[in-house]
């Protein structure tokens, strides 16, 4: 099954001695792919390939050749979230992978996955996972 499954198992079984904040330490996000044949399949692939870009809702709607309103409705129906929320989570998932598998600096990882500044990366990462990127790397890297 590979290193991704091993990393998921580690996240589920490791409980650090001290918690930061008051919420769950590590959140495993749903990696459920969009069903084949979904009208969003190509768009999600495009988002994954272009996550490092500074994408707006208008950019994503233009790529899908729909209005922003239609995009949000279809996206929510098929993924349970909005396009920008999905993109932020995808960026954090990619950052988790890079923190586990590379020695890149936290700043470089933040820029590489599409966050505009180290501060925005750290804030979003901590809000999503419950810990800072540095703590995540110390635990799983």
C-alpha positions, 0 to 999 in steps of 0.5 A, a space after each residue: 500500500 505504500 508510504 501514504 497508507 503508512 503515514 495515515 496509520 501513523 497519524 491515527 496512532 500517534 498521540 503527542 505528549 502535549 497538545 497545542 490548543 484545545 482541538 484534535 491534534 491531527 485531522 485526516 481529511 477525506 481523500 475520496 476521489 470524485 467518481 469517474 465520469 463526474 463533471 468535476 473530474 477534469 476540474 479537480 485534476 486541473 486544480 491539483 496541477 495548478 494549486 501553486 498559482 494564486 487562483 480565485 473563484 473566478 479563475 476556477 469558474 472560467 476553467 470550468 466554463 460556468 458561472 461562479 454561482 453554478 460552479 459553487 452549487 455543482 461543487 458543493 453537490 459533488 464534493 460537499 464543500 466550496 471550490 476554495 475550501 477544497 483548494 485550501 484543503 488540497 494545499 494543506 494535504 500536499 504540504 503535509 506530504 512535503 513535510 513528511 517526505 522532504 527537507 524543504 523549509 516550511 516557507 518553501 513548502 508554503 509557497 510551493 503549494 500556493 500560499 501567498 506568504 509564510 504567515 498565511 501558510 502557517 495560519 491555514 495549516 494550523 487551522 486545518 490540522 490543529 498544529 503548526 507545520 513545524 510540529 507536524 514535521 517533528 512528529 511525522 517527518 
